[in-house]
Structures are given as C-alpha cells and as structure tokens.
C-alpha cells in the first residue's frame, strides 16, 4: 500500500484515496490521447504515401500534364504553409501613411 501512496503525479505525492482516483483518471486520459493521436499520425502517413504515388504517376505521364500536376501540388503546399504562417504570426500590420509635410 505504501508504494501506491508514494506514487507521484505531476510532482505531487499522492496521499489519500481521492488522489488515487485522480491518478486513475490521468492514466485513462493518457490512454485516450494515445488512441486519438496514433490514428491521426497513421492517417497522415497514408495521405502522404498516396500523394507521393499520385505525383510519381503524374510525372511518369510526362509532358505538360505531369508538369502541371507537379506545379499544382507545389502551389497547394505553399498556400497551406502561408495559411499556417499567417495564423501563427498574423497579417502584416498596416503601415501608417504620413503626409509629406
């Protein structure tokens, strides 16, 4: 029983039965987060694989069609990065226009 009561959660020593319940809730929360994050990572990996296969197939066609597909994909990627950067840093502040005098 002493080993269970000396279990630490976030740097805090557990002392009572209610803390054991909190500990169990933290463990359940950790497990739930793991179950949510892992499918997201696997989904992103599968989407990247499909995108890579599609680009390789479009490039193998050659000519203008392959180049157009590559440029469209690069444009989509750059727009996505721009959206993320704007969301993180915000738009550039408007410059004040001062009169010449």
SVG drawing of the C-alpha trace seen along z (x, -y; Angstrom):
<svg xmlns="http://www.w3.org/2000/svg" viewBox="-12 -70 20 72">
<polyline fill="none" stroke="black" stroke-width="0.4" points="0.0,0.0 2.9,-2.3 4.2,-2.0 0.9,-3.0 0.6,-6.0 4.1,-7.2 3.3,-7.3 3.9,-10.8 1.6,-12.6 3.0,-15.8 5.5,-16.2 2.8,-15.8 2.8,-13.0 -0.5,-11.1 -1.8,-10.9 -5.4,-9.9 -7.8,-7.6 -9.3,-10.5 -5.8,-11.1 -5.7,-7.5 -8.9,-8.2 -7.3,-11.3 -4.3,-9.1 -6.6,-6.6 -8.3,-9.5 -4.9,-10.7 -4.0,-7.3 -7.3,-7.0 -6.7,-10.4 -3.2,-9.4 -4.6,-6.3 -7.4,-8.2 -4.9,-10.7 -2.7,-7.9 -5.8,-6.3 -6.6,-9.6 -3.1,-10.7 -2.0,-7.4 -4.8,-7.1 -4.1,-10.7 -0.4,-10.0 -1.2,-6.9 -3.8,-8.8 -1.3,-11.5 1.3,-8.9 -1.2,-7.2 -2.2,-10.5 1.5,-11.4 2.0,-8.0 -1.0,-8.4 0.2,-11.9 3.6,-10.6 2.3,-7.8 -0.1,-10.2 2.8,-12.7 5.0,-9.9 2.3,-8.6 1.6,-12.2 5.4,-12.7 5.6,-9.4 3.0,-10.6 5.4,-13.3 4.9,-16.4 2.7,-19.3 0.3,-17.1 3.0,-15.9 4.5,-19.4 1.0,-20.9 0.2,-18.3 3.6,-19.0 3.1,-22.8 -0.5,-22.5 0.7,-20.3 3.5,-22.7 1.1,-25.7 -1.3,-23.9 1.6,-23.1 2.8,-26.7 -0.7,-28.1 -1.1,-25.7 2.3,-26.9 1.3,-30.5 -2.0,-29.9 -0.2,-28.3 2.3,-31.2 -0.4,-33.8 -2.3,-32.0 0.8,-31.9 2.2,-35.4 -0.9,-37.3 -1.1,-39.5 1.5,-42.3 0.4,-45.5 -1.0,-48.2 1.5,-51.0 0.5,-54.5 0.5,-56.9 2.0,-60.2 1.6,-63.4 4.7,-64.7 4.7,-67.8"/>
</svg>
